Amino acid sequence: MRWIALAAMLLTTGCAQIALHQPPLIKSGQIFEAALPYAGKRVPLPPGKWRALDETRYENNLGQSIGFLFLIQTDEARRLVTGVIAINSDIGTVAQSGNGYSLLAQCSRKDIHVTRVAENFLYGEQDCWFVNHVIVASTSTTADVFQKSLLDMRALGYQTPTTAIQAGFRRASRYSFLTVFYYFSPEAEGFPADQSAWLTSGWHRDHIERHPDRKAYVDKLIAWSDAWAPSFRKGFSNH
């Protein structure tokens, strides 16, 4: 899997996408700590400073304005990207239809480290979270918005990891949704770069038992995700 299953994320907002040129809610370069207010919601942030990259806005086939935003965290001394947060949410600039949203595919996967589901109803309440390993790459098949964000990071002189551990969270109602992917870099913690494909990676759930240090790292993030879920749920409830 690529760093972000962006195509799957966009499908959860209502099929056809039309790029919009609207003033961003968040300006590139803004720094946030603890939480990010976004579209009437409050996205909790892990410790440290997070820098916003360019926000992308599009309209779905329901006439809703949808926002997509990346935040990055860096180690300035080593010029490394140590964390990335990808946020996808309705902006709420038009009256909400009440038709709900499609399901996020990751919430029903069985081939990743863990999937937790509190609720997951098509076009209804959705509340789930999951942990997966993802391959960081920028290719011609990578969705444009993600490719641009990768290039932005590299243009700033930072190295991006070859593999990241992703903790994803999804909340949706009939009227609104919020999907956030938190990415953590094992390489920033001293793990060697892994150039393997997703299925053969030592970070894959089927192989990680052979690597106790990697398993401990992933288990720690699973525990973090379980503890993080209530804060994420509360942030969505603010809308």
C-alpha positions in Angstrom: 0.0 0.0 0.0 1.1 3.6 -0.7 1.5 6.0 2.2 -2.1 7.0 1.9 -5.1 5.3 0.2 -6.2 8.6 -1.0 -8.6 7.3 -3.7 -10.4 5.3 -1.0 -10.6 8.4 1.2 -12.1 10.5 -1.5 -14.7 7.9 -2.3 -16.0 8.2 1.2 -17.1 11.8 0.6 -19.4 11.3 -2.3 -18.1 10.1 -5.7 -17.4 12.8 -8.2 -14.7 15.4 -7.3 -14.5 19.0 -8.6 -11.5 21.0 -7.6 -12.4 24.3 -5.9 -10.4 27.5 -5.6 -11.4 28.9 -2.3 -9.5 30.6 0.5 -8.0 27.9 2.7 -9.1 27.4 6.3 -5.5 26.8 7.2 -2.6 28.6 5.6 0.6 26.8 4.6 3.3 27.2 7.2 1.0 27.7 10.2 2.2 25.9 13.3 -0.1 23.9 15.6 0.3 22.2 18.9 -2.1 20.0 21.0 -5.1 20.4 18.6 -6.1 21.8 15.2 -9.5 23.5 14.9 -10.8 22.5 11.5 -14.2 22.9 9.9 -16.0 23.1 13.3 -14.1 20.0 14.6 -11.1 19.7 16.8 -8.4 17.4 15.6 -6.1 16.2 18.4 -2.4 16.3 17.7 0.4 14.2 19.2 3.1 16.1 21.2 5.3 18.7 19.5 4.9 21.3 16.7 3.1 20.4 13.5 3.5 22.5 10.4 0.6 22.8 7.8 1.2 22.3 4.1 -1.1 23.5 1.4 -4.8 22.7 1.9 -6.7 21.3 -1.0 -10.4 21.9 -1.5 -12.9 20.1 -3.8 -16.6 19.6 -4.2 -18.3 16.3 -4.1 -21.4 15.3 -6.0 -23.6 16.4 -3.1 -22.4 19.9 -3.5 -20.4 19.8 -0.3 -17.0 21.5 0.0 -14.4 19.0 1.2 -11.1 19.9 2.7 -7.9 17.8 2.6 -4.8 19.0 4.6 -1.4 17.6 5.5 0.6 18.5 8.6 4.2 17.5 9.1 6.5 17.2 12.1 10.3 17.4 11.5 13.6 16.8 13.2 15.5 19.9 12.2 18.9 18.7 13.2 18.6 15.6 11.0 16.3 17.2 8.4 13.9 14.3 8.7 10.2 14.1 8.4 9.3 12.2 11.6 5.5 12.4 11.4 2.7 13.3 9.0 -1.0 13.9 9.7 -3.5 13.7 6.8 -6.9 15.3 7.5 -10.0 14.8 5.3 -13.3 16.5 6.3 -16.4 18.2 5.0 -16.2 21.9 5.4 -19.9 22.5 6.0 -20.2 25.5 3.6 -23.6 24.3 2.3 -26.6 22.8 4.0 -25.8 19.2 4.8 -28.0 16.7 2.9 -28.3 14.1 5.7 -27.6 11.4 3.1 -24.5 10.2 5.0 -21.2 8.8 3.7 -19.8 5.7 2.2 -17.7 3.4 4.3 -14.0 3.7 4.7 -12.4 0.5 3.4 -9.7 0.3 6.0 -12.3 -0.2 8.7 -13.2 -3.6 7.4 -9.7 -4.9 6.5 -8.5 -8.1 7.9 -4.9 -8.0 6.6 -3.5 -5.2 8.7 -2.2 -5.0 12.3 -5.5 -4.1 14.0 -8.9 -2.8 13.2 -11.3 -1.6 15.9 -14.9 -0.9 15.1 -17.4 0.7 17.4 -20.0 1.5 14.7 -19.7 1.2 10.9 -23.0 1.8 9.1 -23.2 2.7 5.4 -24.6 6.3 5.2 -24.9 6.3 9.0 -22.8 6.4 12.1 -19.2 5.4 11.6 -16.6 5.1 14.4 -13.5 3.0 13.8 -9.7 3.1 14.0 -6.9 0.9 12.7 -3.1 0.5 12.5 -1.3 -0.5 9.3 2.2 -0.2 7.8 2.4 1.8 4.5 5.1 2.2 1.9 6.1 5.8 1.2 6.5 6.5 -2.5 5.8 9.2 -5.0 5.0 7.7 -8.4 2.8 8.5 -11.4 0.1 6.4 -9.8 0.1 8.4 -6.6 -2.9 10.7 -6.2 -1.9 14.3 -7.2 -2.6 15.9 -3.8 -0.4 13.4 -2.0 2.4 13.5 -4.6 2.4 17.3 -4.3 2.7 17.1 -0.5 5.6 14.6 -0.7 7.3 16.9 -3.2 6.7 19.9 -0.9 8.4 18.1 1.9 11.4 17.2 -0.2 11.6 20.7 -1.7 12.0 22.0 1.9 15.1 19.8 2.1 13.7 17.0 4.3 14.1 13.2 3.9 10.9 11.2 4.0 10.8 7.6 5.4 10.6 4.5 3.2 8.0 2.9 5.5 5.6 4.5 8.0 3.2 3.1 10.6 -0.2 4.5 10.1 -2.9 5.0 12.8 -6.1 5.9 11.1 -9.4 7.2 12.7 -12.8 7.6 11.1 -16.0 9.3 12.4 -19.0 10.0 10.4 -22.7 10.8 10.9 -25.4 11.4 8.3 -24.4 15.0 8.2 -20.6 15.2 8.6 -17.4 13.2 8.6 -13.8 13.3 9.7 -11.0 11.0 8.6 -7.5 11.4 10.0 -4.4 9.4 9.3 -1.4 9.8 11.7 1.9 8.5 10.2 4.9 7.7 12.4 8.4 7.1 11.0 10.3 4.1 12.4 13.5 5.3 10.7 13.3 8.4 12.9 13.5 6.0 15.9 16.6 4.3 14.6 15.1 1.5 12.5 16.8 0.8 9.2 15.1 1.7 6.0 13.0 -1.1 4.5 12.9 -1.1 0.7 10.6 -4.2 0.5 7.1 -4.2 -1.0 4.1 -4.0 1.3 3.4 -7.8 1.3 7.0 -8.8 2.0 8.0 -6.0 4.4 9.2 -7.0 7.8 6.6 -4.6 9.1 3.8 -6.7 7.6 1.5 -8.3 10.2 2.4 -11.8 8.8 6.2 -11.2 9.2 6.5 -8.9 12.2 6.8 -11.8 14.8 10.2 -12.5 13.4 11.3 -9.0 14.4 10.6 -8.4 18.2 11.8 -4.8 18.1 9.5 -4.0 15.3 6.6 -5.8 16.9 7.2 -3.8 20.1 7.1 -0.6 18.1 3.8 -1.5 16.5 2.3 -2.8 19.7 3.1 0.5 21.3 1.3 2.4 18.5 -1.7 0.0 18.8 -1.9 0.9 22.5 -1.6 4.6 21.7 -4.4 4.3 19.1 -6.7 2.7 21.5 -6.0 5.4 24.1 -6.3 8.2 21.4 -9.7 7.1 20.1 -11.8 8.9 22.8 -10.0 12.2 22.1 -10.6 11.8 18.4 -14.3 11.0 19.0 -14.6 14.1 21.3 -13.0 16.3 18.7 -15.6 15.2 16.1 -18.4 15.8 18.6 -17.5 19.5 18.7 -19.0 20.1 15.2 
